[in-house]
Amino acid sequence: MKKDIEIPKVEGVFVAVVNEFNNIYNTYDWNAYIINDKEVDLEMVIIVTSGYSQDKTTSVFRKRIDVLPKKSYAKIELMQEELFALNNTFKVSFFEGNRMFDKTYLFRKNTINIKALQPIPLMTEKGVLVK
């Protein structure tokens, strides 16, 4: 029965879009990161990203991270500013111990911008965070 299925709540794992300086091209780039603010490692992290609006849909991007150590972060992808006019989803699945966790992080259209920058856990750069 559906009522017997336990879906564990994801805590301490975030997705952030960070505006950071690129030393190679002397530009500011927007990069998406997954952040593990937990005291345990995450295993077999699968991230599926896409963007959409009423009349546009982006291609689907997939990334796998075998182990995301505790209190660390990893880059997911470079994001072009044109994508910020779309809703951007990051579907994240991972194992913590022997339990599987799953959560969808949503950046609503036009919420990623310079005015929305805030401190990001574990990082020195500022960005837009979804918990």
N, C-alpha and C positions, 0 to 999 in steps of 0.2 A: 504494500500500500504506500501511496505517496506520503502519508503522514508519518510513516516509519523511517523514511529516508532522512538522515541527518546531514545537513549541508553546513560544514564548519564556516564560521565567520573569519574573513581575512583581516588581520590587524598587523600593523607594523610594516606593510609592504605598500609602496607608493609608486606612482608614475609622475615624472616631472618633465616639463619642456623648459630647457635652460638656454639662455642667451649668453654665449661665451665667445671670447676672442679666438680667432683662428690665426696662429702665428705664421702659417705658411702663406696665406692669401691676404693677411692684414684686413680681415673682415670680421664682423660679428655674425656667427651662425646660430641657428636654433637646432638643438639636439634633444631628442627624447631619451630619458634614462629611466631604468627601473631601480628602485631603492629598497634595500633590505635593511630595515632598522630593527630587526629582531636579534635575539641573542643566539639564534641557531642558523645553520646554513640551509639554504633552499636548494633542492635538487630537481633536475629535469624541468627547468623553467621554460615554458613555451609561451611565446608572445605572438599574437596575431593582431595586426593593425590594419585599419582602413579608414577612409574618410567618406562622408556622404552628405548630400543635401537633397532637396526635393527633385532636382533635375540632374545632379552629378554624382558619380561614384568613382572613387579611386580604385586602383588595383589593390589586391591584398598583399601585405608584406608579412612574412613569418620569420621569427628568430628563435633559436634554441640556445639556452645557456645550461651547460651540464651542471655546474655548481655555482651558486651565487653566495659567497661567504657571508657570515653574519656581519652586521654593521658595515656594509659595502654597497656599491652601486655599479651598474654596467650600462654602457651606451646601447640604446636600441637602434636608433636611426637618426640621420640628418633629416630635418624637416624644412621644406621650402615654405616661404611666407604665404604663398598662394593657397596653401592647405588650410590656413587659419580661418578662411571664410567658410569652411566646412565643419561639420561635427566630426571629431576624430575619436575613434574608439581604439582602446588597447585591451584585448582580451588576454588575461594572464592566468595560466594554470601552472601549478608547481606541487612538488611533494615536500612535506615537512615531516620527517620521520616516515611512517608508513601511511600517512593520510594525504589525500589529494585535496588541494584547495583551488578555487577558481573565482575570479572576479573580473568584471568589466569596468574599466576606467573610461570616463567620457569627458572629453574637452569639448564643450559646446562651442558653436561657431562664434568667432570674434572674441573669445575669452583669452586667447593667447596673444598678448601684446606687451609692449614695454611698460605701460602703466600698471599692469597686473603683477609685475615682478615682486617676489617675496623671498625671504630666506628659505633654503631647502635643507632638510635634514642631511647631515653627513657631508654636505658639499659647501665649498666656499662661494660658488657662484649663486646668483639669484635666478629664479625662474617661476613658472606657473605650476602649481602642485595640485594633483587630484589624489584624495585619500580614499 
